[in-house]
Amino acid sequence: MKILPEISRTLSEYLLIPGLTTEDCTPDNVDLGAPLVRHRVGEEPAIRIATPMVSAIMQAVSSPTLAVALAQAGGLSFIHQNQLIEDQAADVLAVKRHKEDVRTGETRHRATVDGAMRLRVGAGINSRDFKDRIPALTEAGADVLCLDSSDGYSVHQARTLEFAREAYGDDVLVGAGNVVDGRAFRYLADAGAAFVKVGIGGGAICTTRAQKGIGRGQASALLDVVQARDAYAQETGAYVPLCCDGGLLDDSHMAMALAMGADFIMLGRYFARLDESPSRKLQIGDQWFKEYWGEGSRRAQNAARYGQRGRMVFEEGVDGYVPYAGSLSDNVGRTRAKLTSTMISCGSTNLRDFHRDALLVPVSAESFKQTGAEVQLRHPAIDSGQ
């Protein structure tokens, strides 16, 4: 037994110190673009996204409809793999059939497209039926794949990555994870992961920590893995992007994760709230909600992957609702504006500079209380004197 000499910290426990905002720091000059897959240091990656946001590999999130909308907004979706192989492949193909016309406009020019101007899309895989699922998804046109597991530090993921590499070489790109420390990152990077997802137990719908006692505060995990990522790049010349997955409760947490060194972020709850997610919209009282459930929940066990290993003994996720929030375009646009504003305040115009120059400070319990407004909003009747 060994105890790490640190406190496990979340993204909420830090604030950014403003940097010098120069004349170059304008919204038009800020580039939120990020590499999605591994590449040689100094070279362009095979896939780059203009908006550093991807959707989680979840039934309640990543439908073809959402995948189209997110790719048009500059991000990328991972079609969930908790379904039959042929059904997942059909979902991928449905997205790839969308082709952008050359148009002007802020949204269109940043769309995530391949060389044929078809929208890009990712897909989730597992370490059980990968020998059948990978060929089917590749044939359907998936641009990138990602292993879906709450704990990715496993020989099973390494074997899956080895299969993809030996069967397809560089033509099939597979991300891996999730991890919370540098050891696990190095293991998956050495195995050929296209990117590595960071985070265990920090998701809004996840109960892994409560059920198994496994995980790490998202900030602590990210800072550790970022250090390992940078050391790996210096040693091998290969840059393996990091995806922050979990612990992102609001837009400020996204900014914090990017400042700490994440290349892009994976979101479940954020996208589940939107029009384009596949879950049911319903009204409770005077408020609208959308259904949301975790892939480790009892609700998910009837799908394909759980049928392969029998009924779940315990759950690692829950089934619930999230407040309805409108369209993807509006929400992603607003989040982009906030991230852009944060980077301007920190004196950065691209994510690489943001990684290098961001200055963060831990937040005490007392100062954390002052991070939000506490003033009672005025009522119209008071303002009118009634």
SULFEN-V582769 format. One record per run of one state. SS is the DSSP state (~ for helix, > for strand, _ for the rest). FROM is the first residue (numbers start at 1). TO is the last residue. If there is no record, write none. Layout:
BEGIN
SS:FROM:TO
SS:FROM:TO
END
This chain:
BEGIN
_:1:10
~:11:13
>:14:16
_:17:26
~:27:29
_:30:30
>:31:31
_:32:33
>:34:35
_:36:38
>:39:40
_:41:47
>:48:49
_:50:52
>:53:55
_:56:63
~:64:72
_:73:75
>:76:79
_:80:84
~:85:96
_:97:98
>:99:99
_:100:107
~:108:110
_:111:112
>:113:113
_:114:117
>:118:119
_:120:121
>:122:125
_:126:129
~:130:140
_:141:143
>:144:147
_:148:154
~:155:171
_:172:173
>:174:179
_:180:181
~:182:190
_:191:194
>:195:198
_:199:205
>:206:206
_:207:207
~:208:212
_:213:217
~:218:236
_:237:237
>:238:239
_:240:240
>:241:245
_:246:250
~:251:260
_:261:263
>:264:267
_:268:268
~:269:272
_:273:273
>:274:274
_:275:280
>:281:284
_:285:286
>:287:293
_:294:297
~:298:302
_:303:303
~:304:307
_:308:316
>:317:317
_:318:318
>:319:323
_:324:325
>:326:326
_:327:327
~:328:345
_:346:349
>:350:350
~:351:357
_:358:359
>:360:362
_:363:364
~:365:368
_:369:379
~:380:383
_:384:386
END
